């Protein structure tokens, strides 16, 4: 029987903790036998959000597990406890497969398990993870990353995607599908967390591009160029690029494409416009161009995104 241990200390996020318990502590009698033997390992009674948790074993119990799950770490501005970090590292050195859920990636990074590896975490904290641990190859777009013995998930519900991925590795697709039906969740989701990331215009500040941003947003249906934006900002294209890097961290054209994609997402969520109409409204020109850029940026086609995030029952024509 595969043993799964949850590594807990004060400050863990209860959502990811409970989610892992639901998956690996499920009663799968008659479906998968044997299932997992789940244990909770912590230094003593711990508090996770509003809940008080009594661990089954101390943190040294992690070294006896086949798989160690590190739930989300609530305060990423605070270093995770050294005892937790050391115990997770020791478990991996003892041969355990280690997986982090959401911001639990900060614990794995502190333990050195992500050095030189691709990893992810909640999209709101990917930049912080990359800056704090520059040798980690942080991917902000995916739902989870599997490096074999070390796995990381994106934020919140993406923890379920990773947990089901682990079940699929251990028990196959049929068992995973049966478990997903019991949990009333999809056994696999298309795309990555890029489809959930908000991309707001930078807040107004006293910088040279403050007036340019709203001007561009109001003209997303037009074929704007870098020269158009530079002319509006009263600067050279070279200076425009330099200021864009400073303010947004990206190039003018990439920022413009991001705004077009974000506007397309809003139209897909809230209107009955066809993909052709949305392509025109966002300055993409054709549905083919929109689909190519949308799929590459968001991770799923426009039609799939609409079905997932539709805010009301469609009233108009179907997408073409």
C-alpha positions in Angstrom: 0.0 0.0 0.0 1.4 3.4 -1.0 1.7 5.8 2.0 1.0 9.5 1.6 2.0 11.9 4.3 0.8 15.5 4.6 3.5 17.8 6.0 1.8 20.4 8.2 2.8 23.2 10.5 1.1 26.4 11.7 0.4 28.6 8.7 -0.7 26.0 6.2 -3.7 26.8 3.9 -6.6 24.7 4.9 -8.2 24.5 1.4 -5.3 22.6 -0.1 -4.8 20.6 3.0 -8.5 19.4 3.0 -8.4 18.8 -0.7 -5.4 16.4 -0.4 -7.2 14.6 2.4 -10.3 14.1 0.2 -8.2 12.6 -2.6 -5.8 10.4 -0.7 -8.0 9.6 2.2 -11.0 8.7 0.1 -12.9 5.4 0.7 -12.3 3.6 -2.6 -13.4 0.2 -1.4 -14.5 -1.9 -4.4 -12.9 0.5 -6.8 -9.2 0.5 -6.0 -7.7 -2.0 -3.5 -5.3 -1.2 -2.0 -5.8 2.5 -1.9 -3.4 5.0 -0.1 -2.6 5.0 3.6 -2.8 8.6 4.6 -1.1 10.2 7.6 -0.7 13.8 8.8 2.8 14.7 10.0 3.5 17.8 12.1 5.5 19.0 15.1 2.4 19.2 17.4 -1.2 20.4 17.2 -1.2 23.0 14.4 -3.6 25.7 13.2 -4.6 25.8 9.5 -6.8 28.9 8.9 -9.8 28.6 11.2 -9.1 24.9 12.0 -7.0 23.1 14.6 -5.4 19.9 13.4 -3.9 17.0 15.4 -1.2 15.3 13.4 -0.8 11.5 13.5 3.0 11.6 13.6 5.8 14.0 14.0 7.6 15.5 11.0 10.1 12.7 11.1 7.2 10.5 9.8 7.7 12.1 6.4 10.8 10.0 5.9 8.7 6.8 6.1 6.2 7.9 3.3 6.2 7.0 -0.3 4.7 10.4 -1.2 4.9 13.7 0.7 2.4 16.4 0.1 3.2 20.0 1.2 0.1 22.1 1.2 0.0 25.8 0.6 2.1 28.1 2.8 -0.1 31.0 3.9 2.5 33.8 4.4 5.1 33.7 1.6 6.8 36.8 3.1 7.8 34.7 6.0 10.3 31.9 5.7 8.8 28.5 6.3 10.0 26.8 9.6 13.4 25.3 9.3 12.1 22.0 10.9 9.6 21.7 8.1 12.1 22.5 5.4 14.7 20.0 6.8 12.1 17.3 7.2 10.8 17.7 3.6 14.4 17.6 2.3 15.2 14.5 4.4 12.1 12.7 3.1 13.1 13.4 -0.5 16.6 12.2 0.2 15.1 9.0 1.7 13.4 8.4 -1.6 9.9 10.0 -1.2 8.1 11.6 -4.1 7.4 15.2 -2.9 4.6 17.4 -4.2 3.7 20.9 -3.3 0.3 22.4 -3.6 -0.1 26.1 -4.4 2.4 28.2 -2.4 3.9 25.0 -0.9 6.4 25.4 -3.7 8.1 28.0 -1.4 8.8 25.2 1.0 10.2 22.9 -1.7 12.4 25.8 -3.0 13.7 26.5 0.5 14.6 22.9 0.8 16.6 23.1 -2.5 14.4 20.6 -4.2 13.6 22.9 -7.1 17.1 24.0 -8.0 17.5 23.9 -11.8 14.0 22.5 -12.2 10.9 23.8 -13.8 8.2 24.6 -11.2 5.0 26.6 -10.7 2.9 28.1 -7.9 -0.1 30.4 -7.7 0.1 32.9 -10.5 0.0 35.8 -8.1 3.2 34.6 -6.5 5.2 33.2 -9.5 7.3 36.4 -9.8 8.2 36.3 -6.1 9.2 32.7 -6.3 11.4 33.4 -9.3 13.1 36.4 -7.7 13.7 34.7 -4.4 15.0 31.5 -6.0 16.6 32.5 -9.3 17.8 29.0 -10.1 14.2 27.7 -10.2 12.7 27.8 -13.7 9.3 29.2 -12.7 6.5 28.6 -15.3 3.5 30.9 -14.5 1.2 29.4 -17.0 0.7 25.7 -16.2 -1.6 24.0 -13.7 1.2 21.7 -12.5 4.7 20.5 -13.2 5.9 16.9 -12.9 9.7 16.5 -12.5 9.4 12.9 -11.5 10.2 12.8 -7.9 9.4 16.5 -7.4 6.0 18.0 -8.4 4.5 21.5 -8.0 1.0 22.8 -8.6 -0.4 26.2 -9.4 -2.9 27.9 -7.0 -6.0 26.6 -5.2 -8.1 24.3 -7.4 -5.0 23.4 -9.5 -4.0 21.4 -6.4 -6.8 19.0 -7.3 -5.3 18.7 -10.8 -2.0 17.7 -9.4 -3.5 15.3 -6.9 -5.5 13.6 -9.6 -2.4 13.4 -11.7 -0.6 11.5 -8.9 -3.5 9.1 -8.7 -3.4 8.6 -12.5 0.3 7.8 -12.2 -0.3 5.3 -9.4 -3.6 3.7 -10.4 -4.3 4.6 -14.1 -7.0 6.7 -15.8 -10.0 4.5 -15.1 -9.5 4.7 -11.3 -8.8 8.4 -11.6 -12.0 9.0 -13.6 -14.0 7.1 -10.9 -12.5 9.2 -8.1 -13.1 12.4 -10.1 -16.8 11.5 -10.6 -17.2 11.0 -6.8 -15.6 14.4 -6.2 -17.7 15.9 -8.9 -14.6 17.4 -10.7 -13.1 16.9 -14.1 -10.4 14.2 -14.2 -8.3 16.5 -16.4 -8.6 20.2 -17.3 -7.3 21.7 -20.5 -5.0 24.6 -20.6 -3.0 26.2 -17.8 -3.5 28.9 -15.1 -2.9 31.6 -17.8 -6.7 31.4 -18.4 -7.3 32.5 -14.9 -4.8 35.3 -14.6 -6.1 38.9 -14.6 -4.0 41.3 -16.7 -5.1 44.8 -15.6 -3.7 48.0 -17.0 -1.0 49.3 -14.6 -2.5 51.7 -12.1 -2.1 55.4 -13.0 1.1 56.9 -11.8 3.3 59.8 -12.7 5.2 58.0 -15.5 5.5 58.8 -19.2 3.0 56.1 -20.2 0.2 57.0 -17.9 -1.9 58.6 -20.6 -0.9 56.1 -23.3 -2.4 53.1 -21.6 -6.1 54.2 -21.6 -5.7 55.6 -25.1 -4.6 52.2 -26.3 -7.3 50.3 -24.5 -10.0 52.4 -26.2 -8.6 51.5 -29.6 -8.0 47.8 -29.4 -10.1 47.3 -32.4 -7.7 49.3 -34.5 -4.4 48.0 -36.1 -2.1 49.9 -33.8 1.7 49.8 -34.3 4.7 50.6 -32.1 5.1 53.8 -34.1 1.4 54.8 -33.4 2.0 54.3 -29.7 5.3 56.1 -29.8 3.8 59.0 -31.7 1.0 59.3 -29.1 3.5 59.2 -26.2 5.6 61.8 -28.0 8.8 59.8 -27.9 10.8 57.6 -30.2 10.0 53.9 -30.6 13.3 53.1 -28.8 12.4 55.2 -25.8 8.9 53.8 -25.8 10.3 50.3 -25.6 12.6 51.3 -22.7 9.7 52.9 -20.7 7.5 49.8 -21.4 10.1 47.5 -20.0 10.4 49.7 -16.9 6.7 50.0 -16.2 5.2 46.7 -17.5 8.2 44.4 -17.7 7.5 43.6 -21.3 7.6 45.1 -24.8 4.9 47.4 -26.3 3.7 44.8 -28.8 3.6 42.0 -26.2 1.6 44.3 -23.9 -0.7 45.2 -26.7 -1.3 41.6 -27.5 -2.0 40.8 -23.9 -4.6 43.6 -23.7 -6.2 42.2 -26.9 -6.4 38.7 -25.5 -7.8 40.0 -22.2 -10.5 41.9 -24.1 -11.3 38.8 -26.1 -11.6 36.9 -22.8 -14.1 39.4 -21.5 -16.2 39.3 -24.8 -16.2 35.5 -24.7 -17.4 35.5 -21.1 -20.1 38.2 -21.4 -21.3 38.4 -25.0 -22.8 36.2 -27.8 -20.4 37.6 -30.4 -18.9 35.1 -32.8 -15.2 34.4 -32.8 -15.0 36.4 -36.1 -16.7 39.3 -34.4 -14.5 39.2 -31.4 -11.4 39.0 -33.7 -12.5 42.2 -35.3 -13.4 43.9 -32.0 -10.0 43.1 -30.6 -7.9 44.1 -33.6 -6.9 40.5 -34.4 -8.4 40.8 -37.9 -9.5 37.2 -38.5 -10.8 34.3 -36.3 -7.7 32.3 -37.4 -5.3 34.9 -36.0 -7.3 35.2 -32.8 -7.5 31.4 -32.3 -3.7 31.1 -32.8 -2.7 33.8 -30.4 -5.5 33.0 -27.9 -4.5 29.3 -27.7 -0.8 30.1 -27.4 -1.4 32.7 -24.7 -4.3 31.2 -22.6 -3.6 27.5 -23.3 -7.1 26.7 -24.7 -9.0 27.7 -27.8 -11.6 30.5 -27.6 -14.5 28.1 -27.9 -13.3 26.0 -24.9 -12.6 29.1 -22.9 -16.2 30.3 -23.6 -17.7 27.0 -22.5 -15.7 27.1 -19.3 -16.2 30.7 -18.3 -19.5 31.6 -19.8 -21.4 33.9 -17.4 -24.8 33.2 -18.8 -26.6 31.0 -21.2 -25.8 31.9 -24.8 -28.5 33.8 -26.6 -27.0 34.5 -29.9 -25.4 32.6 -32.7 -22.9 29.8 -32.0 -19.2 30.4 -32.7 -18.0 29.9 -36.2 
